[in-house]
Amino acid sequence: MTSFSTLNVLPAEQLANLTELGYHTMTPVQAAALPAILAGKDVRAQAKTGSGKTAAFGLGLLQHIDASQFITQSLVLCPTRELADQVAKELRRLARYMPNIKVLTLCGGQPFGAQRDSLQHAPHVIVATPGRLLDHLKKETVKLDALQTLVLDEADRMLDMGFADAIDEVISHAPQDRQTLLFSATWPTAIASISSRVQRSPETIEIDSVDELPSVEQQFYEISRSGKISLLQKLLSKHQPASCVVFCNTKKDCQAVCDALTESNQSVLALHGDMEQRDRDQTLVRFANGSSRVLVATDVAARGLDIKALEMVINYELSWDPEVHVHRIGRTARAGESGLAISLCAPEEAQRASVLAEMLNLSLSWQPAPTAGSIKPLEATMATLCIDGGKKAKMRPGDILGALTGDLGLDGADIGKIDVHPMHVYVAIRESVARHAWKQLQSGKIKGKSVKVRLLK
């Protein structure tokens, strides 16, 4: 067990902040990477999602920032907006002890004009997807002349999504004399190629390689494709998970599975690439705050999904890539927790199962299907209120909590997560009082102003 204090360079204020955040000891990737990162060296690290890599590069880049200089000094590139939002949120938490630090996300799906206005005063840190950042670089609303640290986060997924040329173009705008940190869950040849082009004598770190499986109980069920929905219903009914992600390989199957579960009154939402960004944001918030028990998702859409205590993962279809399989099941074993991963395997997927067993040196545990019985649907205990306003209206969680518990007289125990977004606030509220709270807020006020409120169903 290695304490952050052994690094000897983090200020006392940051060490106190880390303790408040629950970071008591370093994870393996943090212990391996932080000394080199804090020393200003280039690092390329292979580490899975949930291994603590965001804090590893976050502590490093924050340590190198001069808060008195309002110029962009660090850039983190991410494959999806969801991951970018998650990374930016974590960086702000890590930077709480530093006054006047500005962290800005630049992603597609948001108005360009609002981002341009936010860039009038350059942020210290930009977290961005490659496409939208290039738009700003071309219009010269972002300048990287003073960039000190560049982070490529989940670089393998950026390559999978076709961002290789965009990454090269972004880097052409950055100074050559910079620190470059590259993090990837897998290590295909293309990643090594990028590293050789953009890094200088990087220190190489490999943590949780693909044959080091997370602490997850894995169960496999052989079932025909047509029988998968029925088996999925029985498994959800049997285990009654508080939260479960069902992975599908295609957007079409993702929506079909969600529709079938909805018809049987399961608390379920879908997450895939055909959805509008606002709907994707709301889906992620509702699942994270307990307003939905099941999320049916494709792999790309689920990048950046940050659920601290995910009880179960179900592979509705096996992935062709064993490393993607490891990434999926690792979502239910974060921070040393154990979890359950179930895979449904049709006869035509037998080859994938064999490849999986061979590459992961895994003995597959085949289970008999649950006996027939009545299906007990999963019901959510929370609902979500969407309040217009958000950061633009200078709303804070305390304002919302005060209005609900003070003015409306609700019990604080009935209120869950409060997520403040740029234009909206999402409030998790106990299902039994949600409609009452919605009606009361419609005629009430927050910070002395009337607000528009919707109850998301």
N, C-alpha and C positions, 0 to 999 in steps of 0.2 A: 504494500500500500504506500503510494508516494504522494506526499503533500505538495500543494502548489507552492508552499513557502520554500521548498528546497530549490526552487529555480533561482532564488536570490536576487531577481531583478524586478519582480512585480511589486509595486508600491503597497504599503500597508492598507490603503483605502481599497485597492482592488482585491486584496486578500480577504478583507472584511466583507466586501460585496459578494465574492464567490461563496463565502460561508453562508451568507443570507440566502443566496440562490440555491443552496444545497449541494454545491460542488466542494466536497470535503477531500477527496483524493482524485488524482489524475487517472483517466482511463489509459489503456495501453497506447493508443495512438497519440494522446496528449503527452504522455511521458516520453515517448520516442521522438515526437516531432517538435515539441515546444523549445527545447534548448537550441536547436538549429534555427528555428524560425525567429526566436528572440535575438539570436546572434546576427540576424540579417541574411542568412544563407538561403539559397533556393532549395526547395524540398518537393519531392514527388512522393506521394503516399497512396498506398492502396489500403482502403479502409471502408467497411460497409456503412450504410446509413444507420444511425443510432449508436455509432461508436464514439461519439464526442468530437468529431472532426471540426464542427463549426466553432466550438470553443477553442480548439487548437489553433486554427488560423485567426479566429477573432481576437484572442488575447494577444497574438503576435502583432497583427496590424494596428490594433489600438495603441499598443506600447510605442509604436513608431510615429504616431500622429502628433503634430504640433497644433493644439486646439486654437492657438491664437492666430493661426494662418488660415483664413477662409478660402482655401483652395482644395481641389480634390486630390487627396493623397493616397487613397486606397480604392480599389475596384474589385468587386466580386462578381464573376460571371456565373450564372446558373442556367440550367436547361429550361425551367418552367417558371411561370409567375408564382405558382404555389410555393415552390422551394425558395424563390427569391424573397417572398414575404416572410417565410419562416426564418430564413437567415437574417434578414434585416431586424426582425423582432428580437432574435437572440443577441445580435450585436448591440442593440439598444439596451438590453438587460445588462450585458457585460460592461457597457459604457456608463452605467448609472452614476458612478462616482466622479465622472469627468464632466465638468460644466461646459455647456454650449457646444457639445458635439452634435453635428448634423449628419444623420444617416438617411439617405434617400433611395427609394426603389424606382427603377425605370423599366417598365414592362409594357408589353402590348395589352390591349383591352382596356386601357385607361386613356382619357383625353390627352392628346399631345400638348395642347395649349396650357393645361393646368401644370403639366410637368415642366414646360418651358418657363412658366412663371416661378415655380419653385427653384429653378436653376439660376434665377437672377442673383441669388446669393449662393455661391458654389458650396455644395456639401463636402464635408471632410471625407465621407465614405459613400460610394455609389454601389448598390446591389442591383444588377440588371440582367435581363435576357439579351443575347447578342443582337437580335434583330432591331429591337427598339433603341438600344444604345447606339447602333450604327446610324439610325435616323437622326439622333441628336448630334452625333459627331459630324455628319454631313452638313447639318444646318448650323454647326458651330455653336450650339447651345451647351455642349459639354466640351471641356478641354482637359486633356490628360497630360499636359506638359510637365506638371509637378508630381506625377504619379510615383509613389515609392513602392507600393505593394500591389501586385496583381494576383488574384486568386481565381483559378479555374476549378469550380466545385462541380462534382459529378461529371467530370470531363467525358467519361465513356458515354453517358446519356446525351450529352451535347453532340457528340459525333454520330450517335445513332439517329438523332433528329436532323442531321444534315447541316450542322452549324460550323463545320471545319473551316470553310472559306471565310465565314463571318468572323470567326475567332482570329484568324490571321489578319483580317482587315482591321479589327479593333486594335490588335497589338501593334499594328503599323503606326497608330496614333500615339503610342506610349513611348516614353524614353527608354533607350536600351539599358541605361544604368538604373535598374530597378530590381526588386526582389520578386520572384515568380514562384507561387505555390500551386501545385497541381494535385488535386485529390480525385480519386477514382475508385469506384467499388470493384471494378474489374480492370484487367491490364492487357487489352488487345494490342496488336502490333501498332495500330494507328496512334495509340496513346504514347507509346515509346517514341514514335516519330515526331509528334508534337513537342514532347519534352526536349528532344534533342535540338529542335529549332528555336524554342523560346526560353530555355533555361540554361543557366551557367553552372556546370559541375554540381548538379543537384544531389542532395543527400537522399538516398532511396530508402523508403520505409515500407515494409509490408506487414500489415496487421489483419488478422482474421481472413486469411486466404480461403479460397472456396472450399477447401477440404476441412476447414475448421468450422463445423456447423454450430449455430447458436443453440442455446439451451432450450430446445423445443421438442416436445413429444410429437412425433410425426405418425399419422395414421393414413393408410391408403385403402380405398374402396374400389373394387372393380364393378362397373355398372355400365349398361348400355347408354348411349347418348340420349336416347328418348327417356330413360329412367332417371336422369340426373336431377331434374327439378324435384321429383318426388323424394329422392334420397336427401337432397339438400333440405327440404322442408322437415324431414324426420330428424336430421342431425341438429338443425337449429332448435327444434322442439325439445330434443333430448338434452342438449347442453345448456340451453337458455343463456347464451353469453350476453354480458352487459354491452359488449361491443365486438363486432365481427366484420372483417373485410372479406368479400368474396371476389376473387380475381378471375377475370375472363380475358381471353386473348384478343377479342375483337369488340368494337363498339356495338355492333349489331347484337352479339350475344349478351353483352353487358345490359343493354336496354331490355332485351327479351327476358332475361332472368329477373331484372328488377320489376318488370310488369307482372310476371307470374307471381312473385312474392307479394306484390301489392294487392293482387286479386284475392290472396288468402289472408289479408289483414295483417301482414307482417310490417313492422316499423322499418322501412327500407328506403334508401335513396340510391340513385345512380350517379356515377362520375365518369365522364368520357369526353373525348375531344370534340364531339359535335355540339356540345353545350355552349351557350353564351357565357362569357366570363363572369357576369354578375351571378348567373345561376350556379356556376362552379364555386364561386366564393361562398354563396349561401349554403350550398351543400356541404362544403368543408366545415363551415362554422357549426351547422346543425349537427353533424356527426360528432365533431369534437366536443360539443357541449352536452351531449347525451339526449338530444331531441330525436335522434334516430339510432336504432340498435344495429342495423346492418347497412353497410355500404358496398354496393356492387361496382367494381372499378376496373378499368384497364391499367396496365402497368405505367404508361406514360402519364396518365391523368393523376395517378396516385403519388407521383413524385412530390415530395414536400409535405406529404400527409404527416402531421405531427400529433399522434395520439399517445399519451404517456403510458396508458395501461390497457393496451389492446389485448383482449382475452383470447381471441381465436382468429385464425386465418383459414379460409377455405379456397383451395385451388379448384375452381369449377372445371378448368381445363389445365393440364400440365403445360408448362412452358417448354419450348424447344431448347431453351438455354438453361443448363443447370445453375449457372450463376444468377440468372433472374429468379430461379426457384429459391435459392438461398436468400436473395434480397427480399422476396415476398415473405418467407416464413420468419425472417429476422425481425419483422415489424411487431411480432408478438413476443419478443424476448429482449426488450430493451432494458438497458441499465441493470443487467444481471437478473432480470425477472425471468421466470419460466413461462412457457406458453404452449398452446396446442395448435398444430397445423394439420389440416385434413385435405387430402387430395382425392378427387374423383377421377377415375381413370377408365375411359371406354376402351374396348378391345383394340380399336385403331390407334390408341395412344400407347400401346404396350412397348413400342420401340423407344418412345421418350422415357418411359419408366426404366427401361433397361440401361439407357445411356445415363440417366440420373444416378442409378445405383452404382454404376461402374465408376463414373467420374467423381462421385462424392464418397466412394468406398462405404456405401450405405446398404444395410440389409433392410429391405422394405417390409414394413409391418402391415400385412393385409388383414383387414377386419371384415367380419360378417356384417351384412346390412342390419340396421336396427329392426326389431320386430314391428309389425304393423300395429298402429294404435291411433288414438285421436291426436291431432296436431294442436299443440298449444302455441298460439302465435306469440311472437316477441312484441311487447308493447313498450313504448318509450315512456319514461316517467317525467320527462321534461318536454316543454315546447319552446319555441323561439319567437320573441317579439323583435320586429325590425323597426327601428326608430329613425326617421329622417333627421340628418344633422351631421353627426360624427365630428371628426377632427376639425373640419372646415368651420363648424359652428362652435368650436372650442368646448365640446362636450367631453367630460371625463367620467370614468366609472363611478367616482364618488357622487357626481351630480345625479346619475341615473339611480344609484342605490338610495340616495337620500330622498328622491322623489317617490320611489316605490315604497320604502319603509316608513318615511315620515309623512308626506302628504297623503299617500294612498293607504297607509296603515298595514301594508303587507308584512308578513314575518320574514326576516332576513334568511331564515332557513329554507324558504321557498324560492330563493333566487340563487342561480348558479353563475356560470361564467358570463362576464360582460366584455364583449369584444368591440373596441372602438375602431372603425374603419374611416377612411377619408370623408365619405358622404353618408354613412349610416352607422348606427350602433345596434349590435345584436345582443339580446339579453336572453339567457336561458332561464326559464321560469317553470315551476312545477306545473305539470299538466292540469292538475285539479283546480288551480287558481288562475290559469293562463287567460281564459276568456274574461274573467272578472277584471284582471289587471289590464287587459287590452281595452276594455270599455272604459275603465276609470281613466287611463292615460289619454284616451281620445278627448275627454272633457277636462283633463288636468293640464298642468304646465311643468316644464323642466327649465330651470334657470329663468323663471318668470315668463317663458314663451310657450305658446301652444305648439304642439308637435304633431306630425302625421305618424301614425303607428299602424303596422300591419302584423297580424298573427300568421306566421308561416306554417303551412300544413303540407 
